[in-house]
Amino acid sequence: MKKIKVAILDDYQNVTHKFANWETLLGKIDIEVFNYYIEKNNLSDKLFDFDVLCLMRERTPLPRNLIEKLPNLKLVITSGMWNASVDKEALKEKNIIYCGTETKIHSTAELAWALIMNSWRRLQTEIQNMKEGKWQTTIGRGLKGNTLGILGLGKQGLQVAGFAKAFGMKVIAWSHNLKQQDCQKADVEYVNSMDLFKMSDILTIHTRLSDRTFGYIDNNKIKLMKKGSVIVNTSRGPIVKEKDLIDALNNDIISCAALDVYDQEPLPKDHVLRKTKNLILTPHIGYVSEETYEKFFEGYLKAIEAYINRNPIHQIS
């Protein structure tokens, strides 16, 4: 039997073989791991020969124009069970099987809370101060009694709401689809969109990127916020207008922001965000945890094994 050619994309930490036992498919597949980001112009050449692509959600996209340049492609597997950057219809038209994997949802909410704590207490500054021989240059703030605003009260937002209550915070929420009864069930105050920005001491984003949320947080909404407020984004970069946020931080419209997601990923080395003041940056690691990676990489392996056995699993329609 001819070996199936498998590409693992965007394994930046080079952990494909750590989190799945690929020897179980020895003799059946040839696997190539790309532990670097492939530039858009080179994608079709790099991936031309592969039968199977394993995608990490929100890293390399798979649009129609790329799918049409990959004549050998038979199976696509994404981490998780949805991926907005994959053209499902194009795969369906070409009879390419599209599958997902199991996932864990806690790590992103935990990172969001870590960024909230870091930004509110100015921990990053003081950690750097200690390395530079300095001592106590900032004054942190306590969370108790302050208001956490949540844009999107889904699985992630609900977890963060629970953390906030444990710290004695008032929790408010709004999103385009959120209903007052949903907030009542979670013991969270439902507010309108304008009040979400006006009332929040800390605004944390947990809504999906869509036509309605693309660029939703702009200069006008940021200006509604308190001067001492903080924005935390662990959802999707384009929900916040990048230039407007940079201007707000550099002009002290708000006190701080913390980002794990960006318009362009990986973030270029010379990007202006890296030089923006009062800004904490992490490299899209919300879902990067050992527990989550075990689900993803084992999921890739199981999906390939099921495909070989002509019994695909976790198909995405």
C-alpha positions in Angstrom: 0.0 0.0 0.0 1.3 3.4 -0.9 2.1 5.6 2.1 -0.2 8.5 2.9 1.7 11.8 3.0 0.8 13.8 6.1 1.7 17.5 6.8 1.5 18.9 10.4 1.3 22.6 10.0 2.4 25.4 12.4 3.9 23.2 15.2 5.9 26.1 16.5 7.0 24.2 19.6 7.9 21.1 17.6 5.9 18.8 19.8 4.0 16.6 17.3 5.9 13.5 18.4 5.7 14.4 22.1 1.9 14.4 22.3 1.0 11.5 20.0 2.5 8.1 19.3 2.9 8.2 15.6 4.7 4.8 15.5 1.2 3.2 15.6 0.9 4.3 11.9 4.5 3.2 11.0 4.6 2.0 7.4 1.3 3.6 6.6 2.1 7.3 6.6 5.0 9.6 5.8 4.7 12.6 8.1 6.4 16.0 7.7 6.2 18.5 10.5 6.4 22.2 9.7 7.6 24.0 12.8 7.6 27.4 11.2 5.0 29.6 9.6 4.8 29.1 5.8 4.3 32.4 4.0 1.1 32.6 2.0 2.8 32.8 -1.4 4.7 29.5 -0.7 1.8 27.5 0.6 0.6 25.7 -2.5 4.2 24.7 -3.5 5.0 23.4 0.0 1.7 21.5 0.4 1.2 20.2 -3.2 2.2 16.6 -2.6 0.3 16.0 0.7 -2.8 13.8 1.1 -3.6 15.0 4.6 -3.2 18.4 6.3 -3.4 18.8 10.0 -4.2 22.4 10.9 -3.9 24.2 14.2 -7.0 26.5 14.4 -6.3 30.2 13.7 -2.8 29.6 12.4 -2.5 28.8 8.6 -5.8 29.4 6.9 -7.2 27.0 4.2 -9.3 29.2 1.8 -10.8 28.0 -1.5 -8.0 29.4 -3.7 -5.5 27.3 -1.8 -7.6 24.1 -1.8 -8.0 24.4 -5.5 -4.2 24.2 -5.9 -3.8 21.0 -3.9 -4.9 18.2 -6.2 -3.7 15.4 -3.9 -5.6 16.5 -0.8 -8.0 13.9 0.6 -8.3 14.7 4.3 -8.2 17.9 6.4 -8.1 17.8 10.2 -8.4 20.9 12.3 -7.8 21.2 16.0 -11.1 21.5 17.8 -14.5 21.1 16.0 -14.6 24.4 14.1 -12.2 26.6 12.2 -13.4 29.9 10.7 -10.4 30.0 8.4 -11.2 26.8 6.5 -13.5 26.9 3.5 -15.8 24.0 4.3 -17.8 24.4 1.1 -14.7 24.1 -1.1 -13.7 20.9 0.7 -17.2 19.5 0.3 -17.3 20.3 -3.4 -14.0 18.4 -3.9 -15.1 15.5 -1.7 -12.3 16.1 0.7 -13.1 14.7 4.2 -13.0 17.4 6.9 -12.6 16.3 10.5 -11.9 17.9 13.9 -10.5 16.8 17.3 -11.5 16.9 20.9 -10.4 19.9 22.9 -10.1 21.4 26.3 -11.6 24.8 27.0 -10.2 25.9 30.4 -6.8 27.2 29.4 -7.9 30.3 27.5 -10.0 31.5 30.3 -7.2 30.9 32.8 -4.8 32.9 30.6 -7.3 35.7 30.4 -7.4 35.8 34.1 -3.6 35.8 34.3 -3.5 38.8 32.0 -6.2 40.6 34.0 -4.1 40.1 37.2 -0.9 41.1 35.4 -2.3 44.3 33.9 -4.3 45.4 36.9 -1.4 44.9 39.4 1.3 46.0 36.9 3.2 42.8 37.5 5.1 42.9 34.2 6.7 46.2 35.1 7.7 45.1 38.6 9.1 41.8 37.4 11.2 43.6 34.9 12.2 46.1 37.6 13.6 43.3 39.7 15.7 42.1 36.9 17.1 45.6 36.3 17.9 46.2 40.0 14.9 48.6 40.6 12.5 48.5 43.5 8.7 49.5 43.6 8.1 51.9 40.8 4.3 51.3 40.4 1.2 51.1 42.6 -1.1 48.2 41.9 -4.8 48.1 42.4 -7.1 45.5 44.0 -9.8 43.7 42.1 -12.4 43.5 44.8 -15.3 45.9 44.3 -14.3 46.8 40.7 -16.3 45.9 37.7 -15.4 43.2 35.1 -17.2 43.6 31.8 -17.4 40.5 29.6 -18.0 40.8 25.9 -19.5 37.4 25.1 -20.8 35.1 27.9 -20.2 31.7 26.3 -18.0 28.9 27.8 -14.9 31.1 28.2 -16.8 34.1 29.4 -18.7 32.1 32.0 -15.4 30.7 33.4 -13.9 34.2 33.7 -17.1 35.4 35.4 -16.6 32.7 38.0 -13.0 33.8 38.6 -14.1 37.4 39.0 -16.8 36.5 41.6 -14.2 34.6 43.6 -12.2 37.9 43.8 -15.2 39.9 44.9 -15.8 41.7 41.6 -19.0 43.0 40.1 -19.6 41.2 36.8 -21.5 42.7 33.8 -21.9 41.3 30.3 -23.2 42.0 26.8 -22.9 40.6 23.3 -25.0 40.7 20.2 -26.7 37.4 20.9 -26.7 37.5 24.7 -30.1 37.6 26.4 -31.0 38.9 29.9 -32.1 35.5 31.1 -28.7 34.0 30.2 -27.1 36.5 32.5 -29.7 35.8 35.2 -28.8 32.1 35.2 -25.1 33.0 35.6 -25.8 35.7 38.3 -24.3 38.3 36.0 -25.7 41.7 35.3 -27.0 42.2 31.8 -26.2 45.7 30.4 -26.5 47.4 27.0 -23.5 47.7 24.7 -22.7 51.3 25.6 -22.8 50.6 29.3 -20.5 47.7 28.9 -17.8 50.1 28.0 -18.8 52.9 30.3 -19.0 50.7 33.4 -16.1 48.3 33.0 -12.9 48.8 35.0 -11.6 45.8 33.1 -13.1 44.7 29.8 -12.4 41.1 28.7 -13.3 39.8 25.2 -14.8 36.3 24.7 -16.9 36.5 21.6 -16.3 35.0 18.2 -15.0 36.9 15.3 -17.9 37.6 12.8 -19.1 40.3 10.4 -20.7 42.0 13.4 -17.7 41.8 15.7 -15.0 42.6 13.2 -13.5 46.0 14.3 -16.3 46.3 16.8 -14.1 47.8 19.5 -13.0 51.1 17.9 -12.0 54.6 18.9 -15.5 55.7 19.8 -16.1 52.8 22.1 -12.7 53.0 23.8 -13.3 56.6 24.5 -16.4 55.6 26.5 -14.2 53.8 29.0 -12.7 55.1 32.2 -9.2 56.5 32.1 -7.9 53.8 34.4 -9.6 50.9 32.6 -8.0 47.9 31.0 -8.9 45.9 27.9 -7.9 42.2 27.7 -8.3 40.2 24.4 -7.8 36.5 24.3 -10.4 35.9 21.6 -9.5 37.2 18.1 -7.3 40.2 17.2 -9.6 41.9 14.6 -12.4 42.4 17.1 -10.4 45.4 18.3 -9.3 48.0 15.8 -5.6 47.8 16.2 -4.7 51.3 15.3 -7.4 52.7 17.6 -6.1 50.7 20.5 -2.5 51.8 19.9 -3.6 55.4 19.8 -5.6 55.0 23.0 -2.7 53.5 24.9 -0.1 56.0 23.6 -2.4 58.9 24.5 -3.5 57.5 27.9 -7.1 57.2 27.0 -7.1 53.9 29.0 -4.4 52.7 31.4 -3.4 49.4 29.9 -4.3 46.5 27.6 -3.2 42.9 27.3 -3.4 41.0 24.1 -2.9 37.3 23.2 -4.3 37.6 19.6 -3.5 39.8 16.7 -4.6 40.9 13.2 -1.5 39.3 11.8 0.0 36.1 13.3 2.7 35.4 14.1 3.2 39.0 15.0 6.1 40.5 12.9 9.3 41.2 14.9 9.2 44.9 14.0 5.4 45.4 14.6 4.4 48.7 16.3 2.5 46.8 19.0 5.8 45.6 20.4 6.7 49.2 21.0 3.4 50.5 22.3 3.4 51.6 25.9 1.2 50.2 28.6 0.7 47.0 26.6 1.2 43.4 27.6 1.7 40.9 24.8 1.6 37.1 24.7 2.0 35.0 21.5 -1.5 33.5 21.2 -1.0 30.9 23.9 -4.5 30.8 25.3 -5.1 27.3 24.1 -1.5 26.2 24.3 -1.4 23.8 27.2 -0.2 20.2 27.6 -3.8 19.0 28.2 -5.1 20.7 25.1 -2.2 19.6 22.9 -2.7 16.0 23.9 -6.3 16.3 22.6 -5.2 17.9 19.4 -2.3 15.7 18.4 -3.9 12.5 19.5 -7.0 13.7 17.6 -4.9 14.1 14.4 -3.6 10.6 14.7 -7.0 9.0 15.5 -8.6 10.8 12.6 -5.9 9.6 10.2 -6.2 6.1 11.5 -10.0 6.2 11.1 -9.5 7.5 7.5 -7.2 4.6 6.7 -9.8 2.2 8.0 -12.4 3.9 5.8 -14.4 5.0 8.8 -13.9 8.8 9.3 -14.6 10.2 12.8 -15.5 13.7 14.1 -16.5 14.9 10.7 -17.4 18.6 10.4 -20.4 19.4 8.2 
